[in-house]
Amino acid sequence: MELVVIVGSSSPSLLAFLAVGAETPEILPAPVMFIIAIASVALALYMDSLREKRKDEMDERIKQAIKLQLETQNHSEEWYAQAVRERRTEILQSAPEVREREASRRLRGNRTEKEYHDLAAHAAKRYGHDADEIAELLRKADELPYRLLDTATKLEQDNPAQKARASHA
């Protein structure tokens, strides 16, 4: 049997629960109604706090993507090349983990793109940002480790003399 809440019974302070299929609604005692009302308010407040926490998490994710954009000079080729020159060994050593994360990101493709667009819509609504620009910013932030690895790998293949020097060092 399904319970349906009916608001606005003959007395404005009462809630009636109608058991679907029953002939008459059952009016619950006032203390039970009070507990139901308090539980409803508590649930609403809890749901509001969850929504606010989610907004804060979204803001933080967007902020980190903006920070990476600033640090990488808008994800410029020059920045990637310089970063690889400074941390080539570290980047190449992390290759298996980076490839694993990138494969997972690509596997979840549509879901990842939906997440970018949801975050971008949030930024557009809350702060007036261009949604397409934010989605692209998030995508580039997530692609950064693999793009570093790709740049390091290409430089390694293009410069065998540097590779030989590194192996003797």
N, C-alpha and C positions, 0 to 999 in steps of 0.2 A: 504494500500500500504506500502511495506517495504522499508526502506532506506538502501542502501549499500554504504559504503565508498570505493571509488576507489582512490588509491594513485598512483601518477605517470601519470597524464594526459599529454597532449601535452606540457604544461608549468609546469616545476618542482615546481613552487611556488603555483600551484593551486591544490585544492582537488575537485574532482567531486563527486557529490552525484547522484547516479542512482536510480531513482524510479523504482523498479522492475515492469515490465509490461509496462513502458512508452517507447516510441520509441526513445527518445533522452535524454541523461543525462543533468541534470540542473547544470550549473556552477554557483556557488555562488560568490557574490562580495567579493573583497579582505578584506574589514573590517569584514565581517561575517566569512571568513576563518580564519582571525587573532584571532577572539574571540573563535572560535572552537579550534584552536591550543593552545591558552592560557588555555582554560578549560581542554583540554586533559593533558597538562603538570601539571596543578594544581591537577587534579584527580590522576595522576601517583604519584606525591609527597605525596598526602594524603594517598594513598594506601601503599606507602613505610613506612610512619610514623605509620600506623596501624600495619603493619607487624613487625616493630621494637618494638612497644609497646607490641605486643603479645609475641615476643621473650623474652622481659624483664619480662613479667608476668610468662612465663614458667620457666625462670631462677629462679625467686623468689620462685615458688612452689617447684622446685627441691632443692633449697638451704634450704628451711624450712624442707624438708624431710631428708636431710643430717644432719641438726642441730638436729632433733629428734633422728636420729640414734646415734649421738655422745652423746646426753644427756641420752639416755636409755641404753648405753653400748651395742649397736647393738641389741636393743630390747630383752635384756636378761631376763630370768625368774626371776633372782635375783632382777633386777631393778623394775620389775612389783610388786613383793612381797613387796619390801621396800616402793615403792610409795603407795601401798594399806595400809600398816601399818601406814604410815604418814598421809594419807588423806582418810581413809576408810569412814568416815561419809559423807564427801563431795561427794565422788564418788558414794556412795549408794543413796544419795539424788538426784543426777542428773540422776538416772537410766531411768526414762521415756523419757527424752530428748535424752539421749545417744542411747536408743533402737530405738527411732523414726529415728534418723539420720542413724543408722546402717541399719535399714529396708529400708530406702530410697536408701542407697548406694547399698544394695544387689538387690533391685528392678531394679536399673539401671545397673545391672551387666555387660552386654556386652558393654554398652556405657562407663561405668567407666573403664573397661579393655582397651578399645580403647584409652581413654584419657591417661591412664598410658603408653601405648605403643607409643602414639604420643609424649608425653613428653620425654620418654626414647630415642626415635629416634632423637629428637632434641638434647638431651644431648650427644648422641653418635656422631652426626654429628658436633656439635659446639665445643665439648670439648674432644671427644675421649673416653667417658665413655662406659662401657659395657651396652648395652640397657637392657638386662634381669635383671641385678643387679639394675639398676635405676627403672625399672618397679616394682620390688619386694620392693624396698625401699619406693616408693610412696604408694604401697598397705599397707605396714606395718604402715606407718605414718597415713593413713586414718583409719586403724583398731585400732589404739592405744586407743581411748576412750572406745571402746567396750571391748577391751582386758583387760583394767584396771577394768571395771565393772565386767567382767566375773571372773577375779582373785579375786576381792573383794567378789563377791557372793559365790564363792567356799570356800574362807577362812571363810566367815560368816557361811556357812553350816557345815564346818568341825570343827568349834570351838564355840559351843554354850555357853561355859562359858564366852568367850570374849564378845559375844552378850549380855549376861545377865549383865555383868559389864558395858557395854556401855549404856544400857537402864537405869541403876541406876545412872549414872554419870550426 
